[in-house]
């Protein structure tokens, strides 16, 4: 439990570093703060501890990393798509979520934390140059990943 909390707090510390990089970014500890940041024309940067540490549907497990937390947050936001930016380009449009988890591209808990109806896209280093233009045009960079049959759900 302590290691789980410390990992989430480390993500929050990294978010603080990101926030320090650009004045267009705004800290967001809650869904309401995310909406306020967007309404103010800012980009919310999630500080996850307030929402995730007390959440009973997030197991304290090394299978849960920022990938699974992003999937969980997508569900809380009612998102229809989730874009994960990875440090690798070792994925293709023929990959499934389960296959990516088996290879360590996404964490082992990701499939179970991903809500039904949320499309998953992965982008890597080769997508960086075009990402800004695609996002500005309302498109996601990278590739869509096929959802596979998932095991028992952790979150909903």
C-alpha positions, 0 to 999 in steps of 0.5 A: 500500500505504501509503495502504491501511494509513493508511486502515485505521489511520484507521478504527482511530483513529475506533474509539478515539473511539467507545470513549471514548463509552460504558463498555459498549463494548470494543475488539476486535482479534481474533475472540476479543476480540469473543467475550470482549466479548460474553460480558462483556455488552459491545459489541465495537468492531472495531480492524481493523488486526491482522486486515486489514493482513496479510490476503492476501484484502483488496486494497490498493485505494480500492475497499475501504472500511469497507463491504467490511471489514464484509462481510469480517468478516461472513464471518470471523464466519460471520454470516448478516446484515450491517447497514450504517448509512449517512449517506444514505437514498438507497436502497430495497428495490428496490436491488441491491448492484451498483446501490448500488455504482454510485451510491456508496452502498456501495464498489466492492469490496463485492459481491466481498467479501460472502460468499454467504449473508450478507443485507445490510440498510441503515439511514439517518438515518430509521431511527435513532429505531426502531433501538434497539427493533428491535435489542432485539426481534431485528430489523434496522432499515432495509431488506433489499437484494437481492443481484445477480449478482456478479463474480469474488470477492475474498474467501471 
